[in-house]
């Protein structure tokens, strides 16, 4: 069958089975919201209870892992997550298979076929499925992800750090290419596993690997075309729905927010269900690649029997009620006066597009970009002096292999660092503070620890801040709770921050004045908890415009970014009077 006819047939199939797909997406999301997420939340609360922790961070992870009861509950969390990911992927595959093979089916028929393979998830093979899912994440992110997997991605700061060096660049993108290749080779695993009753998870992985040999380009072509059509359709629908608002807003200032609320709610529902429809089209297409005879079957005909609801009236009634509630909330949100974010823009290690990180030239470039603060790193040298540098060794910025602990401050100050076409000298902490005062730039001082530091390091930092009378305007942060406790004891005027690389659960317990959460872990609940206990909250390292907007919507205290000019521009856009169309796009 010609390629264009294959896509035409799939979209005809989507139209014919629209009510069934509509109910299926609703069913899966309802299952996730009322069963899976509450269960995972309950299990995680039990982990915190048995360990006595408020949250799990990189600093206390071993406490949870070393507790036998907590480890059992963590295993249950993993098992539940893996099973539901399988459940959602398998659901669409089974539904497509029953339709293609012209079998009589109901929701119970679909679930029964899925449940037949559930026994494999009570064995070590569940670990194989977890490994499989990690390997197909690059494909999952292109439209095949399950609801629980929507926010699974490599934290941005890891990629940002890796690409700063040539070696890291090749490691990072080389790893992505390998993962993408593995994704393509394993993409049929769930299809084979759920359709062929005798296959184990391992057997399905093996069969997918064998089947895809020499067929990757065909799979890529299908994915690219399908996702391209989907993106085009969503773009057209969005533009069409926004068009009336563009026309009405200048003419009907009073009623326009209600029209905008209606359109926003409609768009949210369209986006919510359309992703499920996309998964159905992808599952149907890949199923036909795996079993070509199914594609040669006679044209599909929709079933006349009820699928999920015997009386669809109740389903559509519930959906209408949800629409009205969402419409009311959206209309109220759109009529609110726009707030002006108090969020401070913090240039990460200065402005690296204007100088080498952590150098005075990068500090001055950040000041020209209008940053509110510059974040910088302080290390201790061989002679227990303070130097502004981030890495343990000199290799990334100088191609020298010595560590900072092997050289004195005087020796380090003679070394030239290179990056991004710029070069500069390594400054001492005192020189850097002097330059910041001259540039009228406030600092966020991060204390870095690699194991060789003296007990006087914090006191030496505080002495310099006191010497230049900046203890009430500069901030000091660290990954080590004990170090910020020492700083606070030495000078209560200094506002201290506890830096967290990842956080699962509640706001981390800390004596610091503010918490600095990695962007991957930041959410509205943590912001609200910080406000309730009177602590500030910042996030790092936020470089993408969409993520900057998300942080500004939360109105947190600070955004640490490599792109201070972009962040400042986005912040200014929040402070201006935006049209309702712009507000709708923002909320989407």
TORSEFI-801481 format. One record per residue (C-alpha): x, y, z. Coordinates in steps of 0.1 Angstrom, whole numbers, padded with zeros to 4 digits, always signed. Layout:
XYZ...
END
This chain:
+0000+0000+0000+0014+0035-0009+0026+0055+0021+0000+0083+0016-0028+0057+0015-0015+0042+0048-0018+0076+0065-0052+0083+0049-0065+0050+0062-0052+0056+0097-0069+0090+0100-0101+0075+0086-0098+0048+0113-0093+0076+0139-0125+0093+0127-0145+0060+0127-0133+0050+0162-0133+0085+0176-0158+0078+0205-0139+0047+0216-0105+0066+0215-0121+0095+0233-0134+0072+0261-0101+0053+0262-0080+0084+0268-0104+0095+0295-0103+0061+0311-0065+0059+0312-0061+0095+0326-0088+0088+0352-0070+0056+0362-0038+0075+0366-0053+0104+0386-0076+0084+0410-0055+0052+0414-0019+0053+0403-0008+0088+0415-0025+0086+0449-0009+0051+0454+0025+0064+0445+0021+0094+0467+0010+0072+0496+0040+0048+0491+0064+0077+0490+0050+0092+0522+0056+0058+0539+0093+0060+0527+0096+0094+0544+0079+0081+0576+0101+0051+0581+0133+0071+0574+0123+0102+0593+0131+0125+0564+0111+0154+0550+0124+0149+0515+0150+0128+0496+0180+0147+0482+0214+0138+0470+0227+0143+0506+0204+0118+0523+0197+0093+0495+0218+0066+0512+0197+0069+0544+0166+0057+0524+0186+0030+0505+0201+0016+0537+0167+0013+0554+0154-0022+0546+0117-0013+0549+0122+0019+0529+0140-0001+0502+0110-0025+0499+0086+0004+0496+0109+0021+0470+0108-0012+0451+0070-0011+0452+0070+0024+0438+0092+0013+0410+0071-0018+0402+0039+0003+0402+0054+0029+0379+0068+0003+0355+0035-0016+0354+0014+0014+0346+0038+0026+0319+0034-0009+0304-0004-0007+0310-0008+0025+0290+0014+0015+0261-0002-0020+0259-0037-0006+0261-0034+0012+0227-0016-0018+0211-0043-0043+0222-0071-0020+0211-0055-0015+0177-0049-0053+0174-0085-0062+0182-0098-0037+0157-0074-0048+0130-0082-0085+0135-0119-0077+0135-0125-0093+0169-0155-0084+0190-0143-0064+0220-0152-0044+0250-0131-0026+0276-0130-0059+0295-0115-0076+0265-0087-0052+0262-0079-0053+0300-0080-0091+0300-0054-0094+0273-0032-0069+0291-0035-0086+0325-0025-0120+0311+0011-0107+0310+0010-0091+0345+0028-0121+0361+0060-0111+0344+0061-0079+0365+0063-0100+0397+0096-0114+0386+0131-0101+0378+0118-0094+0343+0102-0062+0356+0138-0049+0358+0142-0058+0322+0111-0037+0313+0125-0008+0334+0158-0010+0314+0138-0012+0282+0118+0019+0291+0150+0039+0299+0165+0029+0266+0134+0040+0246+0131+0074+0263+0144+0093+0232+0115+0078+0212+0091+0082+0241+0098+0119+0242+0087+0121+0205+0051+0111+0213+0051+0076+0227+0054+0085+0264+0030+0073+0290+0013+0098+0314+0037+0090+0342+0067+0095+0319+0058+0129+0306+0083+0147+0329+0111+0121+0328+0141+0137+0312+0178+0142+0319+0181+0173+0342+0192+0202+0320+0222+0212+0341+0239+0178+0334+0237+0184+0296+0247+0221+0300+0278+0211+0320+0288+0183+0296+0287+0204+0265+0311+0230+0279+0341+0209+0270+0348+0192+0236+0351+0158+0252+0319+0163+0271+0301+0175+0240+0310+0143+0221+0301+0121+0251+0268+0138+0256+0256+0138+0219+0272+0104+0213+0252+0090+0242+0220+0105+0228+0227+0089+0194+0233+0055+0209+0201+0058+0230+0181+0069+0199+0195+0039+0180+0186+0015+0208+0151+0031+0210+0145+0023+0173+0157-0013+0178+0135-0019+0208+0104+0000+0197+0084-0031+0190+0090-0048+0224+0056-0040+0240+0038-0049+0207+0054-0084+0206+0051-0089+0243+0014-0081+0246+0003-0098+0213+0022-0130+0215+0011-0148+0247+0041-0171+0249+0067-0144+0248+0084-0132+0280+0097-0096+0283+0132-0108+0275+0118-0127+0245+0100-0096+0232+0131-0075+0236+0151-0101+0216+0125-0103+0189+0123-0065+0185+0160-0064+0181+0160-0091+0155+0130-0077+0136+0143-0041+0133+0176-0051+0117+0178-0030+0086+0144-0014+0092+0153+0017+0112+0149+0042+0084+0113+0029+0077+0104+0034+0114+0120+0069+0115+0101+0079+0084+0068+0068+0099+0075+0086+0132+0086+0118+0115+0056+0120+0091+0031+0111+0118+0045+0136+0143+0048+0163+0116+0011+0158+0106+0001+0159+0143+0021+0191+0149+0006+0207+0118-0030+0198+0128-0025+0210+0164-0010+0243+0151-0040+0248+0127-0065+0240+0154-0048+0264+0179-0046+0292+0153-0083+0287+0143-0095+0288+0179-0075+0319+0188-0086+0338+0157-0121+0348+0172-0103+0361+0203-0080+0383+0181-0110+0398+0165-0132+0401+0196-0107+0415+0221-0105+0451+0206-0142+0453+0201-0156+0437+0233-0133+0446+0263-0158+0435+0289-0168+0401+0275-0134+0393+0260-0120+0375+0291-0149+0351+0291-0144+0343+0255-0107+0338+0262-0116+0315+0291-0138+0295+0268-0112+0292+0241-0084+0284+0266-0105+0256+0281-0114+0242+0247-0077+0242+0237-0067+0225+0269-0092+0197+0263-0081+0194+0226-0045+0191+0236-0053+0167+0264-0072+0142+0242-0052+0147+0210-0021+0133+0226-0040+0101+0233-0052+0100+0197-0015+0104+0186-0005+0074+0207-0033+0054+0191-0022+0063+0156+0014+0054+0165+0004+0021+0181-0017+0012+0151+0011+0020+0126+0038+0002+0145+0015-0028+0149+0010-0030+0112+0048-0028+0107+0052-0057+0131+0024-0077+0116+0020-0067+0079-0009-0091+0074-0030-0069+0097-0026-0040+0074-0039-0060+0044-0072-0068+0062-0105-0054+0049-0114-0019+0058-0121-0014+0095-0156-0009+0107-0165+0007+0141-0183-0015+0166-0219-0007+0174-0217-0021+0209-0209+0002+0239-0172+0001+0247-0167+0018+0281-0200+0034+0291-0233+0017+0285-0249+0051+0287-0224+0076+0271-0247+0104+0284-0230+0101+0318-0196+0103+0303-0203+0134+0283-0222+0149+0312-0192+0145+0334-0170+0160+0307-0193+0190+0303-0192+0195+0341-0154+0194+0340-0154+0219+0311-0177+0243+0330-0154+0242+0362-0123+0246+0341-0139+0275+0321-0148+0293+0353-0112+0289+0367-0096+0300+0334-0119+0330+0330-0111+0341+0366-0074+0336+0360-0074+0357+0328-0092+0386+0344-0067+0389+0372-0044+0419+0372-0010+0408+0359+0015+0406+0387+0050+0420+0385+0075+0392+0394+0099+0400+0421+0122+0373+0408+0159+0383+0406+0180+0374+0376+0213+0357+0387+0240+0353+0360+0255+0318+0364+0293+0322+0368+0289+0356+0352+0279+0360+0316+0297+0333+0297+0289+0348+0263+0310+0378+0273+0339+0362+0291+0353+0330+0306+0332+0317+0335+0341+0329+0370+0364+0356+0357+0362+0394+0361+0354+0399+0324+0324+0376+0327+0313+0395+0358+0315+0428+0340+0297+0413+0310+0268+0402+0333+0266+0437+0347+0262+0451+0312+0234+0426+0305+0215+0440+0335+0217+0409+0358+0206+0415+0394+0233+0392+0409+0262+0371+0397+0266+0336+0410+0303+0326+0414+0323+0297+0430+0349+0299+0457+0376+0272+0462+0405+0270+0487+0440+0267+0473+0471+0248+0485+0481+0277+0508+0445+0280+0521+0437+0312+0502+0404+0318+0483+0402+0316+0445+0372+0320+0422+0370+0287+0402+0344+0260+0397+0362+0227+0388+0383+0204+0409+0411+0205+0383+0423+0230+0356+0418+0206+0327+0386+0220+0312+0396+0256+0310+0434+0254+0307+0443+0218+0294+0465+0215+0325+0459+0185+0348+0467+0199+0382+0440+0202+0408+0433+0235+0426+0447+0220+0458+0481+0214+0443+0488+0251+0435+0491+0283+0456+0469+0313+0449+0499+0332+0434+0505+0303+0410+0468+0301+0400+0466+0339+0394+0494+0335+0367+0474+0309+0347+0453+0319+0317+0419+0303+0312+0402+0299+0278+0366+0293+0268+0343+0303+0240+0369+0324+0222+0377+0344+0254+0407+0343+0277+0414+0358+0312+0432+0352+0344+0420+0333+0374+0410+0359+0401+0413+0357+0438+0381+0360+0458+0391+0394+0471+0399+0407+0436+0365+0394+0424+0347+0412+0453+0365+0444+0445+0356+0442+0408+0319+0434+0418+0318+0466+0439+0332+0486+0411+0306+0472+0387+0279+0477+0413+0270+0440+0411+0258+0419+0440+0271+0384+0443+0258+0349+0452+0289+0333+0466+0289+0295+0464+0313+0276+0486+0327+0246+0468+0341+0216+0486+0363+0188+0471+0377+0174+0503+0410+0193+0509+0395+0225+0526+0407+0238+0559+0384+0244+0589+0390+0281+0584+0375+0283+0549+0341+0297+0559+0357+0322+0583+0381+0335+0556+0351+0340+0532+0332+0359+0559+0362+0381+0567+0365+0394+0531+0327+0401+0530+0329+0420+0562+0360+0439+0551+0341+0453+0521+0309+0458+0540+0288+0436+0518+0274+0411+0543+0239+0424+0540+0237+0425+0502+0257+0394+0492+0243+0358+0495+0263+0327+0504+0251+0292+0494+0265+0257+0495+0256+0221+0490+0268+0214+0525+0244+0223+0553+0272+0224+0579+0291+0251+0559+0261+0275+0558+0255+0269+0595+0291+0280+0602+0287+0311+0579+0255+0321+0597+0271+0317+0631+0301+0338+0620+0278+0366+0608+0240+0365+0612+0236+0394+0587+0246+0371+0558+0216+0355+0541+0225+0318+0534+0212+0293+0509+0211+0255+0509+0218+0242+0474+0200+0210+0463+0209+0191+0432+0177+0170+0432+0147+0168+0456+0118+0144+0458+0091+0152+0484+0087+0182+0506+0109+0213+0510+0143+0201+0524+0148+0207+0561+0175+0234+0565+0185+0263+0587+0194+0284+0556+0174+0315+0548+0166+0302+0513+0167+0270+0493+0182+0267+0458+0164+0239+0439+0176+0224+0406+0150+0232+0379+0141+0195+0375+0128+0193+0411+0111+0227+0413+0073+0227+0416+0045+0249+0430+0042+0228+0462+0078+0235+0472+0073+0272+0465+0042+0273+0487+0060+0254+0515+0089+0278+0513+0065+0308+0517+0047+0291+0546+0079+0288+0566+0093+0322+0556+0122+0309+0534+0132+0322+0500+0134+0298+0470+0156+0300+0439+0162+0277+0410+0192+0267+0388+0203+0265+0360+0174+0278+0339+0184+0286+0303+0154+0278+0281+0129+0305+0277+0099+0282+0284+0115+0272+0317+0123+0308+0326+0086+0316+0320+0076+0287+0343+0098+0300+0371+0085+0335+0367+0049+0323+0369+0058+0307+0402+0072+0341+0412+0102+0326+0430+0130+0347+0445+0157+0341+0419+0166+0324+0387+0202+0313+0381+0208+0313+0344+0235+0313+0317+0212+0337+0297+0206+0367+0319+0196+0390+0291+0169+0365+0279+0156+0361+0314+0154+0398+0320+0135+0403+0287+0110+0376+0297+0106+0392+0331+0099+0425+0315+0072+0409+0293+0054+0398+0325+0054+0434+0337+0039+0448+0305+0002+0448+0296-0002+0417+0275-0031+0409+0253-0056+0381+0261-0042+0361+0232-0007+0363+0248-0021+0353+0282-0039+0323+0267-0006+0312+0250+0012+0317+0283-0013+0295+0302-0012+0268+0276
END
